Amino acid sequence: MAFTGTRKIITRILAATYRTHRHYTSDGKAGVVVGIYNNNGEDVLTETAASINTRSSGSITRLMQYCGPIKAGKSRVLYGVSEDFPVVALVGLGKQDNSFDPIEERNEAKEAIRTAVAAGCRALEDTDIKKILVDPCGDDESAAEGAHLATFKYQDFKSKKKLIPTVHCFTGVNERWTRGSTLAEGQNIARRLMEAPANVLTPTKFAQEAVNYLEGLGVEVLTRSYEWARERNMNAFLSVTKGSAEPPVFLELNYRGSDSYDEKPLAIVGKGVTFDTGGISIKPSASMDKMRADMGGAACTVGSIFIAAALKLPINIKGFIPLCENMPGSKATRPGDVVVASNGKSIQIDNTDAEGRLILADALHYASQHKPRAIINMATLTGAMAVALGSGAVGVFSNSSALWDVMHKAGTISGDRIWRMPLWKHYSKQVTDFGMADVNNVGKYSRDGGSCTAASFLKEFVTCDHWMHMDIAGVMENKDEVPYLGKGMSGRPTRTVAYFTELVASGKSEL
């Protein structure tokens, strides 16, 4: 399997930016997505839609009378609008005065554009359209995000592949469109990695894909071996790898975007279990195939650093990704085993299916040793988080209100929200006050507060004043909850972390 390399990705984004609609309408094979607002029952065309309507002698308004009202986030395909625009998808943007909603905790205008543009692109995919011209709807960035996220398909192993139309900005050259395309591509990279079957995307292959995506953007990718991890006493990480024939890999990623190379970096840590059987504490067979995406945290780390590097954000970033499989081989860790992590704390492993926190323990300690300005870790860590929040938001735990404030703001911009969960001593005691070791990898009361005790476990290995754990188990897969993401692995919260990184890089935060 060969994923698209960095150079091809950037070339595709730029090519889509620097072309205008004149190149695509003469052969009759381009479709157009345009928006319409509904203000208390009154339809109002966007600037682009109004322009096409005028140039076609009012064809859009004439044809609209036959299709009925268009609800927000829905689409109607109009045929024969004009010779230049034979196929037009009209999409509902809702009310024109949408803005930040304090209850929904997101910018509803941006979300409406992403959703509507996605609906239009999908509607045109059902026709024989090869190119789609997208109305920026007043926000080129959000329109680009919706278009590129909606048209993503993972079909690497299909012998007959569906046509994926290219998407372009109707108004041509635009920096904001390119930016939105880059944000979407970072998330699509994470989706592509998460969808890949585990027999193909092994720890070693994942490391190579990180090289393919990042080195062309100037990111240094260091691939560490089993021996390197053993020398640093990463026994918690290595305990998970013992049951697998695949060798573990520890990735260290270095992006230096700041003028001062000595500036403290932002550290991003991603859980990289490329397949999780649960080990000796084996999972039920139903839906176990989805555990190919248990490296979602690692995938989102690669995607978010890709965005930072592609946008040339003025910040230093270090990524840390422990990669391995969790298999029930003859040498696998047994329930009740005790290991000593790299920070010297002993861990009693009562459940080998609680492996993500074990590999993150050593990764977080290693990240802390680099004295970062802040640490963000992403992990598909607990089913308890999926129970608590479903797919509505990423559950986060943090020892820093300053860090929470910036990440929360990033989520309101991206539309991919986060929700703060408690990191109290009440939960810490449940992993430190029982058993034969310093800390236990499951809570004293088993499943009760499972995501909270897991976060408290991780806290034992962090020595950074600004740390956030993002439990992404509930958002790992998209069914139909996020309209502009198709069914499958979601790549969330890549764009939120990218927006967060940009806010930190701007110097406006306390971090």
Helices and strands as residue ranges (DSSP letters): H 6-17, G 21-23, E 30-39, E 42-45, H 47-55, H 59-67, E 75-79, E 87-92, E 100-101, E 106-107, H 108-125, E 131-134, H 140-150, E 166-169, H 175-195, H 203-214, G 215-217, E 220-224, H 226-231, H 235-241, E 249-256, E 266-270, E 272-276, G 288-293, H 296-310, E 316-326, E 337-340, E 346-349, H 356-368, E 374-379, H 383-389, E 394-398, H 401-414, E 418-420, H 425-432, E 439-440, H 450-459, E 467-471, G 473-475, E 477-478, E 488-489, H 494-505
